């Protein structure tokens, strides 16, 4: 049996760090996407306020199995 996958691009944001931004994006996607299998980090960036990192933004591609 072969699988067919679809990819979507998501951007998560967090004041805590990169891993939390990824987790936030995946947790939100899990509300409507099923059978997610993998993710790939595409871009990492952040917002600076008063000379310090205020929050992180991480763009990921998520692959999931089609029914």
N, C-alpha and C positions, 0 to 999 in steps of 0.2 A: 504494500500500500504506500502511495506517495502522498505527501502533504503539499498544499498550496498556501503560501503566506502572503499577507498584505502588510505594508509598512505605513505607519503614520508618523508625522513629526510633531513633537510636543516640546514646550518650554516650561520648565518648572522654576520657581523662585523661592528663595529662602534667606532669612537673615542668619541662619545657623551655619550654612556651608553647602558645598557642592553635593555631597551625598544626600543631604536633606532635600535639596532642590530636585534631585533625581527621584527620590522617594515620593515627594509630593506630586510630581507629574504622573508617575506610575499609579499611585493610589487613586488619583482623580480619574485617570483613564480606565482603571479597573471597574469603575461604576457603570461603564457602558460598553467596554470592550471585553471580550472573553478569550481565553486560551492564548494570552500573551506568552511569548516564548523567549524573547531576547530584547536587549536594547543596545544601542551604539551611541556614544557621546559624539555629537557633531560640533558643538560650539560651547565654550564656557566664557562668560563675561560677568561683570559685576558693576554695581553702582557705588560711587564714592560720595560720601558726605563728610565735610569738615576734615578731609585728609585721611579718612578711614573707610574701610569697606562697610557699606551699609547693608547690601544684600547681594546674593549671587543669583545669576540666571544661567541655567544649563539647558541647551537644546539637545534633544535626543531623538533618535529614530527608534520606534518600537515595532517589532514584528509579531504578528499573531496569526494563528492558524484559521483559515476560512472553513466554515462548516461544509 
